[in-house]
Amino acid sequence: MSLYPLARFFLLTGVICLLIGGGLYLAARFGLPLGKLPGDIFIQRGNFTFAFPIVTMIVVSLVLTIVLNLIIRFINR
């Protein structure tokens, strides 16, 4: 049994994590309001805080869907 597929999986996973981390770092660096978009729910009362970034999750989901579809179409050529 070859370890090639497992090694390839771990390398690809590492590259994807690196890209996601870099994107989040750049978003914070340039002041993009992820988690603070209109429609995100944030409730703070006393010592209780509840945050539910629904609009941010939808935007991130749409962007990832588009990017992954482009990657899959590029790979299948």
Secondary structure, DSSP 8 states (H G I E B T S, - for coil): --SHHHHHHHHHHHHHHHHHHHHHHHHHHTT--TT-STT-EEEEETTEEEEE-HHHHHHHHHHHHHHHHHHHHHHT-
